[in-house]
Amino acid sequence: MRRTKEDAARTREEVLTAAAEIFYENGVSGSSLEKIAKRAGVTRGAIYWHFKDKAEVLTALHSEIRLPQEAIVDYAIEHGHDDPLGLIEQGAVEVLQILAEDEHQQRVFAIMILGCEFTEHLTDAAQRIITANDEMFGKLQKLIEMAHERNTLAPLWTVDAAARGIQCSMNGLLAEWLRSDKSFPLVDVGERLIRSLVGSMRRSEGG
């Protein structure tokens, strides 16, 4: 029984690894369970044992590999501190460092941001992205509200504007890095961007 469970778990991971590669290479609409099965070296039946359709495979990928902005927020919440802006800054830089070295996470992020069709009739994957972004924005608002309550948020920034600025900067930076085939040093450019942005959000002494 243990061997059967281990084999099933291994097959599931092989399918998800193959799916990330296929979706990345062909886009979501250009991919199929047949292509995923062939890449993973399994039958379609083996895929259906774990997933009912392509959308469920996408959801599993998204669930197991969190989007970078989710990790930023989780990091800040987990490490409670008197300097929430500093935690957001540190978490963002660490996410960039991890993503720059992890090709699997790069593929999944590219699939979720660049490979999903945001049409009038949203796919399950596209809707999940929208929901995740909304949740992340709400958490960022709470963290920056903490800075505002501590009187450390610069007066020119509102809580909503600061939260949106961080969210859009990270999403845009990562999307452009992937879209441009990693044509610039992600960590170097990203760290400069995030530190400058968060620095502008800090209230100056006597300000």
N, C-alpha and C positions, 0 to 999 in steps of 0.2 A: 504494500500500500504506500509506503514512504517513497519507494522508487517511482511509482506511478505519479505521485504528487510532484516529485522533483522533476520528472520528465515533462509533465504538463506545464510547470512553472518555467522550465527552460525553453520549451516551445513557444510559450507566450512572449518571452523576452526576445527570442529570435525573430518572431513575427513583428514585434514593435521596432526592433532594430532595422529590419528590412523595410518596414513601412516608412520609417523616417528617411531612409535613402531614396526610396521610390517617389515619395511625395516631394522631396527636395529636388529630385532630378526632373520630374514630369509635371509638377504642380498638382494640386488636389484634383481638379477636374480631369486631368490627363492620366490619372492613376486608377488602378483597378485591383481587386483582390487577387485576380489571376497573376498580375505582375508581382504583387507582394509575396504570394505563395511561391512563385518561381525563384525569387531572390532569396527567400528564407529556406528553400529546399524542403518545403512541406506541401501537403495537399490543401486544396480549398476547404476540405472537410475539417482539417486541423485548425484552420483559421476560424471556421464557423463554430468550433467547439468553444472558442473564447470570445468571439465577437460576432454580433449579428449582421453587421454591415460595415462599410467604409467609414461612416460617420462615427461609429463606436470605436473604431481603431484610432481615429483622430482624437476623440475625447480621451482615450486611454493615454495617448502620447502627451496630451496637454496636462492631464492629471498627474502623471508621473514626473514630468519635467516642467517645473513651474516656470512661468515667464519671469524674466529678470526683474520686472518692477514688483512682482509679488514677493520675491526674495528680499528686495530692498525694504519693503514695508515690514515683513516678518522679522527681519534682522533688527530693525529699530524698535519694534514692539517687544521683542524677546529681551533685548538688552535695555531695560528701562533706565533712564538717565535724566539728569537735570538739563542736558543739552540735546534736545531732540533733533535740532538742525545738524549738529555734529554727527549724530548717529546716522541720519539719512545720508549725509555726505560720505561717511566712512563705508556704510553699507553699499552705496552706489559704486564706489571705487572698487570694492572687493568683488562685486558682481561682474564688473567689467574685466577684472583680472581672471576670474574663473571662466567666463564665457570665451575669452580670447584663446584659452587653451583647450576647451572642450568642444570637439567637432560635433558630437551628438546633440548637445544643447544648441549649438549654432544652427543645425539643421531644423530642429524642432521650432526654434524661434522664427526662422525664415519661413517655415511652413505656415505658422500661425499668423504672421504679420504680412508676408508677401504672397503666400500661396492660397489664401482663402478668398472666395468671391463675395464681396459685400454688395449684393444686389438687393432689389426690392424684397425678394423672398429669401431671407437669410438662411444659410445652411446652419446645421447644429454647431459646427465648428466656429463659424463666424459669430453666432450668437453667444457662444461661450467666451470668445475674446472680448466682446462688448461688455458682458457681465463682469468678467475679471477686471477689466479696466475701470468700470464703475466702482467695483468694490475697492480696488486699489486707491482710486481717487478719494473715496470716503475715508480710508485709513490715513492717507496723507493729510487730509484736512484735520483729522484729530491730532496727529502729531504736531502739525504746525500751529494748531490752536494752543497746544501746550506751550510752544515758544511764545506765542502772543500773550498768554496768561502770565508768563514769566517776564514779560516786557523785554524780550530779546529779539523780537521780530521787527525789522526796520519799518518805519511808519509808511513808506511808499508802497509797501507790499500788503495786500490783503491776504487773508488766509486762503481764499479760493484761488487767487492769482498765483500765489506761491506754490500751492499744490499742483495746479495745472502746469506751471512752468517746469517743475521737476519731472512730472509725468511725460510731458511732450518732449523734453530734452532727452530723456533716456530712450524713449520709444524712437524718436527721430534719429538719434545717434546710432543706435543699434541697427535700425532698418537701413540707413544709408550705408553703413559699414558692410552689411551683407549684400545690399543691392549693387554696390560698387566692387564686389568680389574682393572685399577686405583690402582695398587700395590704400588705406591709411592706418597708422598704428592706433588701434582702438583705445588701449589703456592710456597712452600719452595724451591723445586728443581729448578723450573722455574725462580724464582726471582734471585737465585744465578747465574744461567746460563746467563740470560739476562744482569744482572748488570755487570758480569765479561766480557761478550762479548762486550757490549757497552763501558765499561771502557777501553778495549784494543784499541778501535777505537778513543779514545780521544787523541789529541796531548798533550804531557806533556809540562809544562811551560819551555820555552827555547829549546823545541824539534823541 
